[in-house]
Amino acid sequence: MTEMMAEIAAFDGRTAKIVGPARSGKTEALLRRAAAAVAAGCAPEDILVETSTAEAARVARRRLVDALAAVGVSGVEDIAGRITVACAQQVCLAVLEAPEARAATGRTPRVLAPFEYNFFLEDMKTLGTPARRLRSELSHIKKQWCALAAEDEWAVGEEKDVLDLAHRLLDVTNAMLEDEVAYLCGRYLQSNEGADARQQFALVLADDFQNLSAAQQTCLCLLARDQLIVAGNPDETVRVATSFPNPEGFATFDTLRRNVTVFALDTAFGNPNVTAFCDAVARAGSEEALVAAHREGTIRDIATVKWNTPDEEFNGLTRYLFAVSAEDPEAAQSDICVVAPNKQWAHAFEQMLVRRGFAVSSLGFERLTGDPRDTNRARALVAYTSLNLLADPDDLFAWRAWVGFGNYLTYSDGWHFLMDWCDEHDAGILDALEAATAARTAGEAEPFPRAERLAERYEAGRAMIAAHAGRRGHNLLAALDADKLRDFAALSATLAGDEDAATLYAMVRETQFFPTHEANVRAVRVSSYEQLCGCGYRALYVTGCVDGFMPARDAFEVVSTDADRDRVREADRRTFAAGVAKATDALMFSTFSRAPLELAERTKMQVARVRMEDSERIATLRPTCFIAEAGAAAPITLGGQTLLADLGMD
Ligand SMILES: Nc1ncnc2c1ncn2[C@@H]1O[C@H](COP(=O)(O)OP(=O)(O)OP(=O)(O)O)[C@@H](O)[C@H]1O
């Protein structure tokens, strides 16, 4: 253990900040502090280790077991299990779950899934605000929540109308938006009612603090009783814990508070070529970016492999991986990760890998998408909502979604009338739907406009619940037509078979909010850049390294302003550099030089030129600009065919 590591582990002050370049052991230092605290007699329940994602929490918990063992603690698995290791959003939700918090906030922490947000958005459109302006106002509202700014201080004029309607829609359905969670938690913890919920943990250890919103950062500070240590690096900011990270909250952590001990780590561990590359990419963006003063580890070449087309990339790279794995069949496949720039690339690689006999665990692309207005494109969404209703027939937002599927306005007009009816009759959503149904059955006039349509959907929902009540596991998924949907394939594969609807729904919900990799060490990982946060892999294969994928096309588009383009490029730079740094040994970038124009446009590659080839329009593409920007630290370049030939595979 280095001297500074030992100092951090033994730290007995109140507040500290650990800062260091990529791979300098910031997480390691926090985990060793936790282990040392346990060894010194601190109750495991009194420790909170906070991460940016649920997967980072899973990985941290595993590393914690080693850290505890290293200080001679016995029963390490049990002890590690008793320490709270969770992502910021989970921490805030746990606070809001407490009955006292529910009473004080008057809110239920039932967060809208990303696709459910589309129903909310449709209902917001009833305000009449043009869609673009509405989106930008909602974005501003979320930004203010993330900044923990009190609503009455900033909501005025039209924005106040937007906020009021948002509150009304969420109140009537007992629901909450994702970005509201830390806001409500922070306001509660700051209030008199929240006094007992503050300082819940003797020790709060917050990793990747730069990724958190100001609201999340404040919550963590308020939860610490005796000691708070934050670790991070503003140049590694990734938008994964919140839509509005606050790296300044980390940068100024020690200047805005008194008596903060700062530990600056300066040695990067792992393949020095990897960390030097990442540092060079960060420096190309900002001369002040933190870089390592020393590098420790075994030097190994890093490479960029060039293919002609995406198909060649999918085929060639998976053949290569197959050959490499065959050389060492006993090695844990979970130490290998294929990084995909988008869902399409992730699926393509997943399919190719499965075809070659690999088990695969994919992370970062599981959010259910579709169009709720079009039943054919909403099959996964309907299955999710059906499970939700079977698990909890009183879930009001599930009913909101259910009645809206398949209508071009998701019946937001009717929903509005229904809410007015509720106000007039001092009644709830289910009362209104029941009243509409009763009128429809009796052939009476509608209690409110569109009531008949909503009643029809409601009755269909009740019939669905009656038809499937009592079904379990695979049988239930099949009854909901979810068994054939790709979105449910991973869930289906993990089922024991006798899970009831509530259990299944909890499992699906977890994949939407807190997804993690399977524990299976035989499964190769496929990951988004963002989900690399908090992880480490022996080998990373970074696919689709073309401009437009990374950085995103918005970093190039001439339609936006220079400042907008820069913002996208620099945010993506940090995501890229922090992501690929997670390779401890082998790092390979994979790129291709051309693609059918239609594919390039649809997937948002940055097209350099277009030319005709065999009467097909072909887009010429460039490798990710960050690679060349690394200058002398850039990887060596290989042709795809050379790579395969070296393994005797041409
Ligand atoms: N003192 C050390 N000696 C040897 N290896 C170390 C040491 N500290 C950390 N490592 C190893 O270096 C790698 C990076 O460690 P860690 O994840 O703790 O760093 P980090 O600064 O949090 O990384 P990131 O910048 O990716 O968030 C890990 O593989 C870890 O096991």
PDBQT file of the ligand as one rigid body, heavy atoms in Angstrom, charges set to zero:
ROOT
HETATM    1  N1  LIG A 701      -2.025   1.269  -4.729  1.00  0.00    +0.000 N 
HETATM    2  C1  LIG A 701      -2.321   0.475  -5.775  1.00  0.00    +0.000 A 
HETATM    3  N2  LIG A 701      -1.435  -0.460  -6.176  1.00  0.00    +0.000 NA
HETATM    4  C2  LIG A 701      -1.701  -1.237  -7.232  1.00  0.00    +0.000 A 
HETATM    5  N3  LIG A 701      -2.819  -1.168  -7.972  1.00  0.00    +0.000 NA
HETATM    6  C3  LIG A 701      -3.722  -0.273  -7.617  1.00  0.00    +0.000 A 
HETATM    7  C4  LIG A 701      -3.527   0.605  -6.517  1.00  0.00    +0.000 A 
HETATM    8  N4  LIG A 701      -4.599   1.408  -6.432  1.00  0.00    +0.000 NA
HETATM    9  C5  LIG A 701      -5.415   1.044  -7.415  1.00  0.00    +0.000 A 
HETATM   10  N5  LIG A 701      -4.904   0.034  -8.128  1.00  0.00    +0.000 N 
HETATM   11  C6  LIG A 701      -5.506  -0.590  -9.312  1.00  0.00    +0.000 C 
HETATM   12  O1  LIG A 701      -5.588   0.406 -10.301  1.00  0.00    +0.000 OA
HETATM   13  C7  LIG A 701      -6.825   0.354 -10.982  1.00  0.00    +0.000 C 
HETATM   14  C8  LIG A 701      -7.563   1.648 -10.793  1.00  0.00    +0.000 C 
HETATM   15  O2  LIG A 701      -7.983   1.750  -9.460  1.00  0.00    +0.000 OA
HETATM   16  P1  LIG A 701      -9.289   2.519  -9.039  1.00  0.00    +0.000 P 
HETATM   17  O3  LIG A 701     -10.453   2.013  -9.793  1.00  0.00    +0.000 OA
HETATM   18  O4  LIG A 701      -9.373   2.489  -7.571  1.00  0.00    +0.000 OA
HETATM   19  O5  LIG A 701      -8.877   3.960  -9.549  1.00  0.00    +0.000 OA
HETATM   20  P2  LIG A 701      -9.758   5.228  -9.866  1.00  0.00    +0.000 P 
HETATM   21  O6  LIG A 701      -8.868   6.395  -9.736  1.00  0.00    +0.000 OA
HETATM   22  O7  LIG A 701     -11.000   5.197  -9.024  1.00  0.00    +0.000 OA
HETATM   23  O8  LIG A 701     -10.117   4.922 -11.366  1.00  0.00    +0.000 OA
HETATM   24  P3  LIG A 701     -11.087   5.738 -12.367  1.00  0.00    +0.000 P 
HETATM   25  O9  LIG A 701     -10.306   6.923 -12.763  1.00  0.00    +0.000 OA
HETATM   26  O10 LIG A 701     -11.261   4.760 -13.470  1.00  0.00    +0.000 OA
HETATM   27  O11 LIG A 701     -12.323   6.044 -11.611  1.00  0.00    +0.000 OA
HETATM   28  C9  LIG A 701      -7.549  -0.839 -10.444  1.00  0.00    +0.000 C 
HETATM   29  O12 LIG A 701      -7.306  -1.935 -11.293  1.00  0.00    +0.000 OA
HETATM   30  C10 LIG A 701      -6.920  -1.041  -9.080  1.00  0.00    +0.000 C 
HETATM   31  O13 LIG A 701      -7.002  -2.387  -8.676  1.00  0.00    +0.000 OA
ENDROOT
TORSDOF 0
